[in-house]
Amino acid sequence: MADRRNTIQKEIIYRTLCQMGNHPTAAMVYSEVHRAHPTISRSTVYRVLSQMAAEGACLRLGLAGGDDRYDGDTSRHSHIRCRVCGALADVPWARVESPADTAGYLLEDCAVEYRGLCPACRSIYE
């Protein structure tokens, strides 16, 4: 059976994820954790993030064409991603109607990802 106890490492990783606030990849979280706590291994960070996502303590955002990103905010919300630089931001959740035909699938959840230009890229490309 997997170890489910709260450890100091889990707390450090979770706190770091929440403080980063930029929907980081596991590699980005590891880099930040490693700066202050060099004894925490890369495999520990990846494993803990995966466990936290499976347990609902954080969100794992599987984005097309990129590494999974993590979000410490588990409240219901959507995301917007810059099509140029890949930056992610939270946007308020809006109710989405269920499709009339689910192709035989049992519909369990819906995740909305908006795409556009972030403020920094807008200033360059507009």
LOBAFI-911315 format. One record per residue: residue number from 1; x, y, z of N, C-alpha, C in turn. Coordinates in steps of 0.001 Angstrom, whole numbers. Last residue first. Layout:
N
<roza NUM,<X,Y,Z>,<X,Y,Z>,<X,Y,Z>>;
...
***
This chain:
126
<roza 126,<323,43112,-31499>,<-823,43922,-31959>,<-368,45171,-32648>>;
<roza 125,<2592,41810,-30551>,<1963,41338,-31794>,<765,42154,-32257>>;
<roza 124,<3415,43027,-28165>,<4383,42795,-29246>,<3686,42561,-30577>>;
<roza 123,<1226,43114,-26542>,<1935,44372,-26774>,<2953,44238,-27913>>;
<roza 122,<577,40413,-26444>,<-317,41350,-27149>,<413,42637,-27484>>;
<roza 121,<2523,39416,-24764>,<2594,39083,-26195>,<1683,39988,-27020>>;
<roza 120,<1625,40517,-22316>,<2977,40790,-22808>,<3083,40525,-24304>>;
<roza 119,<-1064,39507,-22035>,<-796,40949,-22153>,<600,41263,-22722>>;
<roza 118,<-1429,36624,-24245>,<-1265,37220,-22920>,<-952,38704,-23103>>;
<roza 117,<-3817,35616,-26587>,<-2528,36288,-26382>,<-2493,36899,-24990>>;
<roza 116,<-5369,32400,-26429>,<-5311,33767,-26930>,<-3913,34315,-26750>>;
<roza 115,<-7687,29913,-25401>,<-6389,30274,-25972>,<-6463,31685,-26527>>;
<roza 114,<-9118,28099,-22674>,<-9201,29158,-23666>,<-7796,29434,-24189>>;
<roza 113,<-10248,25071,-21766>,<-9010,25832,-21900>,<-9208,26838,-23022>>;
<roza 112,<-12247,23322,-19554>,<-12227,24306,-20629>,<-10888,25022,-20600>>;
<roza 111,<-13223,20100,-18887>,<-12199,21100,-18610>,<-12131,22032,-19810>>;
<roza 110,<-15631,18063,-17419>,<-15324,18934,-18542>,<-14261,19927,-18090>>;
<roza 109,<-16704,14701,-16667>,<-16145,15998,-16316>,<-15895,16790,-17591>>;
<roza 108,<-18108,12450,-17546>,<-17793,12594,-16130>,<-17345,13995,-15744>>;
<roza 107,<-20103,10687,-19726>,<-19546,12009,-19469>,<-19351,12193,-17968>>;
<roza 106,<-19423,7809,-21179>,<-20069,8284,-19964>,<-19392,9598,-19617>>;
<roza 105,<-19721,7613,-24756>,<-18926,7831,-23547>,<-19839,8192,-22378>>;
<roza 104,<-21229,7566,-27043>,<-21199,6369,-26223>,<-20398,6496,-24939>>;
<roza 103,<-21085,10138,-28032>,<-20434,9051,-28780>,<-20291,7789,-27939>>;
<roza 102,<-22695,11974,-26824>,<-21368,11752,-26223>,<-20635,10587,-26870>>;
<roza 101,<-24806,14467,-27869>,<-24307,13130,-28220>,<-22902,12984,-27655>>;
<roza 100,<-25218,16920,-26697>,<-26380,16056,-26904>,<-25947,14618,-27194>>;
<roza 99,<-22934,18021,-24141>,<-23259,17733,-25545>,<-24448,16778,-25643>>;
<roza 98,<-23829,20312,-21558>,<-23412,18965,-21950>,<-23785,18721,-23409>>;
<roza 97,<-22711,23694,-21382>,<-23789,22728,-21606>,<-23211,21384,-22024>>;
<roza 96,<-20827,25124,-18869>,<-20803,24626,-20242>,<-21892,23577,-20363>>;
<roza 95,<-20410,27978,-16866>,<-21132,26723,-17088>,<-21131,26373,-18570>>;
<roza 94,<-17189,29166,-16272>,<-18497,29428,-16864>,<-19150,28083,-17156>>;
<roza 93,<-14828,30295,-13928>,<-15515,29171,-14541>,<-16864,29621,-15072>>;
<roza 92,<-12430,32873,-14572>,<-13615,32363,-13873>,<-14293,31243,-14667>>;
<roza 91,<-9077,31789,-15229>,<-10234,32616,-15585>,<-11447,32030,-14882>>;
<roza 90,<-5570,31792,-14695>,<-6900,31343,-14296>,<-7941,32319,-14822>>;
<roza 89,<-3091,31330,-17252>,<-3734,32134,-16215>,<-5091,31527,-15907>>;
<roza 88,<70,30580,-18706>,<-1269,30159,-18297>,<-1789,31098,-17224>>;
<roza 87,<2169,30979,-21589>,<1777,31382,-20229>,<341,30939,-19959>>;
<roza 86,<2961,30490,-24186>,<2516,29353,-23385>,<2131,29695,-21959>>;
<roza 85,<3622,32402,-26053>,<4633,32072,-25035>,<4236,30907,-24131>>;
<roza 84,<1390,32134,-27951>,<2757,32468,-28330>,<3763,31964,-27297>>;
<roza 83,<-1034,31609,-26865>,<-643,30783,-28008>,<790,31060,-28453>>;
<roza 82,<-1594,31394,-23454>,<-1090,32239,-24530>,<-577,31352,-25656>>;
<roza 81,<-4541,30072,-22082>,<-3128,29847,-22416>,<-2746,30743,-23583>>;
<roza 80,<-6658,30011,-19329>,<-6392,30601,-20631>,<-4893,30501,-20867>>;
<roza 79,<-8911,27847,-17560>,<-7587,28406,-17810>,<-7542,29033,-19196>>;
<roza 78,<-11471,27844,-14985>,<-10910,27466,-16277>,<-9544,28111,-16425>>;
<roza 77,<-12520,26420,-11831>,<-12146,27529,-12695>,<-11606,26982,-14008>>;
<roza 76,<-13226,25428,-8665>,<-13697,25297,-10048>,<-13359,26573,-10822>>;
<roza 75,<-10194,25052,-6740>,<-11562,25549,-6918>,<-11932,25439,-8391>>;
<roza 74,<-7583,24374,-6403>,<-8499,23299,-6812>,<-9944,23766,-6919>>;
<roza 73,<-4589,25653,-6989>,<-5952,26127,-6780>,<-6922,25072,-7310>>;
<roza 72,<-2199,24679,-7828>,<-2538,24483,-6426>,<-3944,24931,-6086>>;
<roza 71,<-1559,23014,-10738>,<-2251,24180,-10193>,<-2648,23866,-8760>>;
<roza 70,<801,22046,-13229>,<121,21818,-11961>,<-437,23131,-11425>>;
<roza 69,<1095,20571,-16481>,<1291,21697,-15580>,<467,21414,-14328>>;
<roza 68,<2752,18305,-18649>,<1678,18578,-17699>,<2075,19760,-16833>>;
<roza 67,<4328,19672,-21592>,<4357,18913,-20348>,<3136,19248,-19503>>;
<roza 66,<2570,19895,-24779>,<3480,20333,-23725>,<3431,19422,-22519>>;
<roza 65,<549,19334,-26620>,<1826,19850,-27095>,<2777,20318,-26015>>;
<roza 64,<-2195,20038,-24553>,<-1725,19510,-25830>,<-393,20158,-26201>>;
<roza 63,<-1895,19592,-21089>,<-2064,20502,-22204>,<-1481,19891,-23472>>;
<roza 62,<-3235,18650,-18276>,<-2628,18002,-19427>,<-2886,18847,-20653>>;
<roza 61,<-2835,19698,-15192>,<-3359,20219,-16443>,<-2596,19573,-17589>>;
<roza 60,<-3814,18625,-12150>,<-2832,18336,-13193>,<-3481,18771,-14507>>;
<roza 59,<-4367,20341,-9089>,<-4848,19970,-10411>,<-3667,19660,-11317>>;
<roza 58,<-4194,18996,-5758>,<-3823,19970,-6775>,<-4399,19485,-8102>>;
<roza 57,<-5510,17120,-4297>,<-4907,18229,-3552>,<-4409,19329,-4487>>;
<roza 56,<-6498,14818,-5453>,<-7298,16038,-5556>,<-6742,17224,-4790>>;
<roza 55,<-5000,12547,-5639>,<-5796,12699,-4423>,<-6661,13964,-4438>>;
<roza 54,<-3642,12985,-8009>,<-4542,11828,-7919>,<-5478,11941,-6727>>;
<roza 53,<-2093,15199,-7235>,<-3097,15346,-8294>,<-4109,14209,-8232>>;
<roza 52,<-465,14005,-5312>,<-1350,15102,-4924>,<-2447,15305,-5964>>;
<roza 51,<941,12156,-6930>,<68,11695,-5843>,<-935,12778,-5447>>;
<roza 50,<2365,13947,-8565>,<1448,12967,-9156>,<455,12456,-8113>>;
<roza 49,<3899,15283,-6649>,<2949,16025,-7477>,<1917,15083,-8092>>;
<roza 48,<5407,13090,-5689>,<4498,13796,-4790>,<3476,14599,-5591>>;
<roza 47,<6916,12401,-7984>,<6014,11427,-7358>,<4976,12126,-6486>>;
<roza 46,<8396,14746,-8457>,<7498,14224,-9493>,<6467,13273,-8881>>;
<roza 45,<9830,14921,-6002>,<8952,16015,-6436>,<7939,15502,-7456>>;
<roza 44,<11270,12497,-6052>,<10325,12779,-4966>,<9344,13864,-5382>>;
<roza 43,<12886,12826,-8292>,<11866,11769,-8304>,<10838,11980,-7198>>;
<roza 42,<14563,14899,-7407>,<13658,15129,-8535>,<12543,14095,-8534>>;
<roza 41,<14840,15053,-3786>,<15192,14576,-5125>,<14133,14919,-6167>>;
<roza 40,<15967,17258,-1434>,<14741,16669,-1983>,<15014,16319,-3445>>;
<roza 39,<18270,18580,-779>,<18236,17148,-478>,<16956,16473,-997>>;
<roza 38,<18018,21312,-1279>,<18739,20492,-2251>,<18718,18985,-1961>>;
<roza 37,<15912,23506,-843>,<16005,22190,-201>,<16700,21203,-1134>>;
<roza 36,<16022,25779,-2366>,<15968,25931,-909>,<16196,24624,-163>>;
<roza 35,<16333,24691,-4968>,<17091,25877,-4537>,<17163,25982,-3018>>;
<roza 34,<14445,22661,-5200>,<15860,22305,-5075>,<16715,23486,-4604>>;
<roza 33,<12064,24024,-5646>,<12243,23285,-4392>,<13731,23046,-4144>>;
<roza 32,<12573,24990,-8268>,<12298,25920,-7165>,<12536,25247,-5805>>;
<roza 31,<12913,22596,-9684>,<13958,23617,-9699>,<13799,24579,-8522>>;
<roza 30,<10413,21333,-9235>,<11652,20742,-8729>,<12761,21798,-8641>>;
<roza 29,<8753,23080,-10646>,<8574,22929,-9197>,<9852,22362,-8592>>;
<roza 28,<9732,22623,-13230>,<9812,23965,-12655>,<9663,23919,-11133>>;
<roza 27,<9108,19930,-13546>,<10511,20344,-13604>,<10695,21731,-12989>>;
<roza 26,<6338,19997,-13518>,<7031,19320,-12418>,<8497,19742,-12379>>;
<roza 25,<5363,23355,-14487>,<5594,21937,-14776>,<6260,21321,-13542>>;
<roza 24,<3099,25744,-12900>,<4399,25224,-13325>,<4358,23754,-13734>>;
<roza 23,<1212,27981,-12644>,<883,26702,-13273>,<2156,26019,-13790>>;
<roza 22,<2121,30035,-11082>,<2191,30196,-12535>,<1905,28906,-13294>>;
<roza 21,<2368,29903,-8280>,<1190,30509,-8875>,<1179,30648,-10382>>;
<roza 20,<4271,29505,-6243>,<4706,29817,-7606>,<3563,30463,-8388>>;
<roza 19,<2854,28787,-3976>,<3530,30086,-3998>,<3949,30483,-5406>>;
<roza 18,<1986,26202,-4647>,<999,27264,-4414>,<1639,28649,-4483>>;
<roza 17,<4481,24859,-4840>,<3534,24894,-5963>,<2570,26062,-5814>>;
<roza 16,<5421,25204,-2187>,<6148,25784,-3327>,<5236,25911,-4535>>;
<roza 15,<3551,23701,-766>,<3692,25131,-483>,<4398,25838,-1649>>;
<roza 14,<4098,21145,-1854>,<2783,21759,-1995>,<2860,23267,-1796>>;
<roza 13,<6781,20790,-1042>,<6423,20751,-2468>,<5083,21434,-2696>>;
<roza 12,<6541,20921,1759>,<7433,21850,1048>,<7037,21935,-426>>;
<roza 11,<4789,18758,2212>,<4402,20112,2602>,<5243,21147,1859>>;
<roza 10,<6359,16621,1326>,<5070,16921,687>,<4643,18344,983>>;
<roza 9,<8505,16788,3177>,<8745,16980,1749>,<7446,17333,1014>>;
<roza 8,<7233,16159,5556>,<7797,17495,5403>,<8027,17792,3928>>;
<roza 7,<4252,14299,4809>,<5658,14412,5171>,<6091,15854,5005>>;
<roza 6,<1373,12608,5566>,<1928,13910,5211>,<3366,13972,5701>>;
<roza 5,<924,9302,4266>,<1099,10243,5357>,<1670,11565,4836>>;
<roza 4,<593,7263,2498>,<-294,8416,2353>,<-78,9469,3439>>;
<roza 3,<2307,4936,667>,<2422,5757,1869>,<1613,7034,1669>>;
<roza 2,<479,2223,-777>,<1260,3450,-890>,<1225,4231,419>>;
<roza 1,<840,-1182,0>,<0,0,0>,<882,1241,0>>;
***
